[in-house]
């Protein structure tokens, strides 16, 4: 029998490195749900039909550019791995946070054993959104996210095999790792994780989340 999630967090908290960027408060006070600033451009989705759960949408390039998070949008970045694709994703998320005045905290997961406790720690911090960067996090997210449907998650550069409505992913040909023993996609290409592609991934993904287009795969 597994110990309670909170107990696991307390035992393994030292395994995760937490840093803050643009931090303006301790996130202890509740506040209204954040709303998007700006609107989606033509071609992001068909405005007449809401996508079905677990659907894949292919927005027109740049159709997300008019959407911005509110100032001090609370985001926890979960990251695991030192490979070049993960580094590129982390850099893109941090640059986006700086550009958009996002209140970003980062949890670096040291090992697979620490994944679930680190996800739980991120949730306990009270963010508006948890962003995942790194293939090593996928199996842990698949375990935790169905049991915490009130938490919003955004996976960049990978996806969950069976996402619930609170998990949104941004993928492209060359990415799309899904974990759960499925192995790496035959089209996986670490060189596809360019700075421009990773920047588009975080911006398109956040635009989808802020417009309640969740539980989907955003295909770039």
N, C-alpha and C positions, 0 to 999 in steps of 0.2 A: 504494500500500500504506500503510495507516494505521500510525503508530508505535505501539509497545507502550503499553498503557493506563497503566502506571506512569510511563512517560516523559512522556506527555501531562499527567499530574497534576503532575509536577515543573515543567513548563514553564508551567502555567497556575494554579498554586496561589495566586498573588497575586490572582487574579480573584475568589476566594471569601472572604467575610468570615466568620470563625469566632468565635462567642461561646459562653460556657458559663454554665449556670445550675445551682445546687445541685451543683456539681462537688465530689466528695469524693476522687477519685483520678485517676490519669492513664490508666486503662483498659488499662494495659500487662499486667496479670496476667490469665490465663485464669480462668474460674470456671464452675461448673455452669450449664446452661441455666436461665433464670428460670422460675418457676412462678407461676401465678395465685394470688392471695389471694382467697378467696371463690369462689362458684359462680354460673353463669348461672341466671337465673330462668326459670320456665315461659314457653314461647313464643318463646325465642330461636331454637331450631331443634327439629326433630322428633328427640327423643332416640333413636328406634328406627332412624333412617336417617341416615347421614352424607351430606351434600350432595355431588353429583357435581362434579368439577373444572369451574371456570368458571361454576358455578351462581350464581344470584341468590337470596339468602335475605332474607326480610322479617321481622325480629324484632319481637315486641311491644314497644311503647314502654316503656322503663325496664327491660326484661328483662336488660340488661347492668349495671345499677346496682350489683349485689352483687359485681362482679369488679373487683379492683384489682391493679396491678402491684406486685411486691416493691419495697421501699425501694431507692433508688439504681439502679433500672432504667435501663439505659444507652440513651438515645435520641438520634439525630441528626435534627434537623429541617432538611430541605432546602426552601428557599423561593425562589421567583422571581416577580417582578412586584410592582407597587405599586397594583394595582387593588383596589377595596374587598372583593371576595370573598376574594382572597388575604390581605389584611390581617385579615379576620375569622377566617379559618382559623388564621393564625399566632397571633393573640391567644388563640384557644381552646386551641391546643396548649400555649402557654406557661402559661396559667392552670391547665390540667390538670396540667402538670408540677409547678407550685408546690403544688397541692393534694395531689398524690400522692407528694411527695418523690422525683420522678424526676430523675435526673442527665441534664440536657438540654444538648446542644451544638447550635448553629445555624450552618448554612452558607447564606449569602445568595448566590445565583447572579446574577452581573452581566449576563450576556448568553447568548444561545442557544449561542454558541461555547464557553462555559464549562460547559455542562450536564454532559456526559459526564465531564470531569475532576473536577467537583465531586461527582458521584455516586461516582466512584472514591475520592476523598478521604474521603468519608463512610464507605465500606466499610473503608478502611485504618485508621480510628479504632477499629474493633472494637466497634461498638454491638450491643446486643441487638435493636434495631429501628431502621430508617430510615423516617421519616415524610416524605411529600411533600405540599407545599401550593403550588399554582400550576399553571395549565394549561401553562405554557411548559416544564415538566419532563417532560411525558408522553412525547414522542418519544424523549428521551434514556433514560428508564427502560425503554421498550420495547426499546431497543437493548442495554442493559446487563444487565437482570435475568435474561434466559434463560441468560446465561453465568455467573451467580453464584448458583446455586440454593441454596447454603448460607446466603445472606443473606436476612433477612426485611425486606420492604417493606410499608408501609401508605400508600396514596394516599387522601387525604381530599378530597372535593368533585370528583373526576374518576375516571377509570378507564382501564386499558389495554385495547386492543381484543382482544388475545389473551394474557391473563395466564398466567404459569406458576405452579406451586404455591406459590412463595415470595412472591407479590404478592397482597395483599388490598386491596380498595377499598371506600370507603363513599360512597354516592351517593344522590341523591333527584331527584324531578322538579324541574327548574330547574338541575340540575348536569349530570353525566354526559358531560363533554368526554372524547373518546377519542383525539384526535390522529391521527397517521399520515395526514394529508390528508383525514380524514373531515369536517372542518369542525365548526362549532359546532352542537349539537343545536338543533332548532327550538323546543324547550321551555326553552332556557337562559334563566335569569332571575337576574341578579345580586342582586336583592332577596331571593331565597330563601336567601341565605347569612346567615341571622340568627345572633345570638350563641347562642341556644338550639340551633339546628340544628347549628352548627359544634361546639359543646360535646358534643352527642350523638354527632356523627360520630367524634371522637377517642376517646371512651369506648367506644362500640360496636365500633369497629375494633380497639382494643387488646384488648378482651374476647375478640373472635373470635381474634386472633392468639395470645393466651395460652392459648386452649383448642384450639389446633391446627386451627382452622377457617380455613384459608388457601387462597389461589387462588380466592377467591370475591368476589362483589360483595354487600356488605351494603346493602340498600335501606331507607332511612328514610322 
